Amino acid sequence: MKNYMNYIKTAFFLSLLVTMASCDKEPSVSDVSRITYFPTFSYEGSDYNLAPCNSDFQITPVTASEQGVDLPVTTVVTGLNGPVPAVDITKADYYIETSSALNADGFPGSVQREFWIACTGDLVTSIEGLYTCSVSRNNVTSAQYQNLEYILIRKVGTDTYEISNADFGWYEYGRAIGPNYSSRGATFTAVDIPSNSFTFGPAVEVSTFGGPIVLTGVTVDPATKTIVMTSDWRNGDYIFEGTMVQVPL
């Protein structure tokens, strides 16, 4: 029994010494911290761009580096109706380009550029173009719904057009709640532009809110470069009227 008790005492004493030694050791800052440098992006031009289609406007590449060392860049582009391969100066659209890179420690960085590419019609033979818009809902409006930027009208067929927002930006821009509350993809066909004769495509959804919205009228004034359009959301619950002024590009 005595030898056994001595063994227990000796083991306890050694354990105490180890514990005290561990408590006395200070952690090394060099073991737990270091400097990391996030990717630095470079490109020519602006973050926000308006450009005529089929022009000599240059879409410069985005590069990334870390402390002078080049990094691989991944680029993703979306248009009005979803992902697209790249910004295309020959195709009217609203492009959002996101370029991303990882630094040596695996930390990400990204930069975003926006491009409105628009073809500009004469409003006699074509009503394509980029427009500012003032909009009312059920004949009610206010300052926040005036001169909204932007509504795009583009050709999707010989005489068929698509508008970027069938509620003319009331929610997306006027309420400033973003593209998840827009009405993408509404189409209409010009039978005869000078006589304001148009037919209208099927209903589309007002994103997030839901419910069908249809275009119901188009009136073109080539002298003032103005188009007045109407739409009907939820079968008469809400009537939108947008007065759009073409932006010269």
C-alpha positions in Angstrom: 0.0 0.0 0.0 2.8 2.4 0.8 4.5 2.0 -2.6 1.2 2.5 -4.3 0.5 5.7 -2.4 4.0 7.0 -3.3 3.3 6.3 -6.9 0.1 8.3 -6.8 1.9 11.2 -5.1 4.7 11.2 -7.6 2.3 11.1 -10.6 0.3 14.0 -9.1 3.5 16.1 -8.6 4.7 15.5 -12.1 1.3 16.4 -13.5 1.3 19.6 -11.5 4.7 20.6 -12.9 3.6 20.0 -16.5 0.5 22.1 -15.8 2.5 25.0 -14.3 5.0 24.9 -17.2 2.2 25.0 -19.7 0.6 28.1 -18.0 4.0 29.9 -18.0 4.5 29.6 -21.8 3.3 32.6 -23.8 1.7 32.0 -27.2 3.8 33.3 -30.1 2.0 36.0 -32.2 3.9 34.8 -35.3 2.3 31.4 -35.0 -1.3 32.7 -35.2 -1.4 35.9 -37.3 -0.2 37.0 -40.7 -0.9 39.7 -43.3 -3.1 38.7 -46.3 -3.5 41.0 -49.4 -6.9 40.9 -51.1 -7.0 40.9 -54.9 -6.6 44.3 -56.7 -8.6 44.7 -59.9 -7.6 46.8 -62.9 -9.6 47.8 -66.0 -10.1 50.8 -68.3 -13.3 52.8 -68.4 -16.2 53.2 -66.0 -18.2 50.9 -63.7 -21.4 52.1 -65.3 -21.6 52.4 -69.1 -24.1 53.5 -71.8 -23.1 52.6 -75.3 -24.7 52.4 -78.8 -25.0 48.9 -80.3 -22.6 48.1 -83.2 -20.4 51.0 -82.2 -16.6 51.0 -81.6 -17.1 51.1 -77.8 -14.4 48.9 -76.2 -15.2 46.4 -73.5 -11.8 46.1 -71.8 -10.8 43.0 -69.9 -10.6 43.0 -66.1 -7.3 41.8 -64.6 -6.5 41.0 -61.0 -3.2 40.9 -59.0 -1.9 40.4 -55.5 1.3 42.4 -54.6 2.2 42.5 -58.3 1.5 38.8 -59.0 -1.2 38.2 -61.6 -4.2 36.2 -60.4 -6.7 34.1 -62.5 -10.0 36.0 -63.0 -13.4 34.4 -63.4 -16.1 36.5 -65.1 -19.9 35.9 -65.0 -22.3 38.0 -67.0 -26.1 38.3 -66.8 -28.5 40.1 -69.1 -32.1 41.1 -68.6 -33.3 37.5 -69.0 -30.5 35.6 -67.3 -26.9 34.4 -67.8 -25.2 35.3 -71.1 -21.7 34.4 -72.4 -20.3 37.9 -72.3 -21.1 41.6 -72.9 -21.9 41.9 -76.6 -21.8 45.3 -78.2 -23.9 43.9 -81.1 -26.8 42.9 -78.9 -29.0 45.4 -77.0 -29.3 44.3 -73.3 -28.5 45.4 -69.8 -25.4 43.5 -68.8 -24.0 43.0 -65.3 -20.5 41.7 -65.4 -19.0 40.3 -62.2 -15.2 39.5 -62.2 -13.8 37.5 -59.2 -10.4 36.3 -58.1 -8.9 34.5 -55.1 -5.7 35.6 -53.4 -2.9 33.2 -52.3 -4.7 32.5 -49.0 -7.9 31.7 -50.7 -9.7 35.0 -49.8 -12.0 36.2 -52.5 -12.5 39.6 -54.1 -14.7 40.9 -56.9 -15.6 43.9 -59.0 -18.8 44.6 -60.9 -19.4 46.6 -64.1 -22.8 47.5 -65.7 -23.4 48.1 -69.4 -26.6 49.4 -71.1 -26.1 48.5 -74.8 -28.9 50.0 -76.9 -29.8 50.3 -80.6 -31.5 53.7 -81.2 -34.5 53.7 -83.6 -35.9 56.7 -85.5 -39.4 56.1 -84.0 -40.8 55.9 -87.5 -39.4 52.6 -88.7 -38.1 51.4 -85.3 -38.8 52.2 -81.7 -35.7 50.6 -80.3 -33.8 52.6 -77.7 -32.8 53.4 -74.2 -35.4 55.6 -72.4 -35.9 57.5 -69.2 -39.4 57.0 -67.9 -42.0 58.8 -65.8 -44.7 56.5 -64.6 -48.1 56.6 -62.9 -50.1 53.8 -61.3 -53.9 54.1 -61.4 -53.4 57.8 -62.4 -51.3 58.5 -59.3 -47.7 59.5 -59.3 -45.1 61.6 -57.4 -41.5 62.9 -57.8 -40.0 59.6 -57.0 -41.5 58.1 -60.1 -40.2 60.7 -62.6 -37.3 60.4 -65.0 -36.4 56.9 -64.0 -33.3 55.3 -65.5 -33.6 53.2 -67.6 -36.1 51.3 -69.7 -34.8 49.4 -72.7 -36.8 48.6 -75.8 -35.1 46.1 -78.1 -35.9 44.1 -81.2 -36.5 40.4 -80.7 -37.9 39.7 -84.2 -38.5 41.6 -87.5 -41.2 43.8 -86.1 -41.4 42.5 -82.5 -40.0 44.3 -79.5 -39.3 43.5 -75.9 -39.4 46.0 -73.1 -37.2 45.6 -70.1 -39.9 46.4 -67.5 -43.6 46.2 -68.2 -44.5 48.3 -65.1 -42.1 50.9 -66.4 -39.9 50.8 -63.4 -42.6 51.7 -60.8 -41.2 49.1 -58.3 -37.6 48.5 -59.4 -36.7 52.2 -59.6 -39.5 54.3 -58.2 -39.8 52.3 -55.0 -36.1 51.4 -55.3 -36.6 47.8 -54.3 -34.5 46.4 -57.1 -34.8 44.0 -60.1 -36.4 41.2 -58.1 -39.6 43.3 -58.4 -39.5 44.0 -62.1 -41.6 42.7 -65.0 -39.2 41.3 -67.5 -39.9 39.9 -70.9 -43.1 41.5 -72.2 -43.3 41.7 -76.0 -45.3 43.6 -78.5 -45.4 43.8 -82.3 -45.5 46.8 -84.5 -48.2 46.5 -87.2 -47.6 50.1 -88.3 -45.6 52.5 -86.1 -46.8 55.9 -87.7 -50.4 55.0 -87.1 -49.7 53.6 -83.6 -50.9 50.1 -84.5 -49.5 47.4 -82.3 -50.4 44.0 -81.0 -49.4 42.6 -77.7 -47.7 39.4 -76.5 -48.7 37.2 -73.6 -48.8 38.3 -70.0 -45.6 38.1 -67.9 -45.2 38.0 -64.1 -44.3 40.9 -61.8 -41.4 39.2 -60.1 -41.7 38.4 -56.4 -45.2 40.0 -56.2 -46.6 37.6 -58.8 -49.7 38.1 -60.9 -50.0 38.6 -64.7 -49.1 42.0 -66.3 -49.9 42.7 -70.0 -49.1 45.6 -72.3 -52.2 47.3 -73.5 -51.2 50.4 -75.5 -48.3 52.2 -77.3 -48.4 55.7 -78.6 -45.3 57.0 -80.4 -44.3 60.6 -81.1 -41.2 60.8 -83.3 -41.1 64.6 -83.1 -40.5 64.6 -79.3 -38.7 61.2 -79.2 -41.4 60.1 -76.8 -43.4 56.8 -76.3 -46.4 56.5 -74.0 -47.2 52.9 -73.0 -49.8 51.4 -70.7 -50.0 48.0 -69.0 -52.5 46.2 -66.8 -51.5 44.2 -63.7 -53.8 41.6 -62.2 -56.7 42.1 -64.5 -57.5 45.7 -63.8 -56.2 46.0 -60.2 -53.3 48.3 -61.3 -53.0 50.3 -64.5 -49.5 51.7 -65.2 -48.8 54.5 -67.7 -45.2 55.2 -68.6 -44.0 58.2 -70.6 -40.6 57.4 -72.0 -38.1 59.8 -73.5 -35.4 58.3 -75.8 -31.9 58.8 -74.6 -29.5 59.9 -77.4 -26.5 57.6 -77.6 
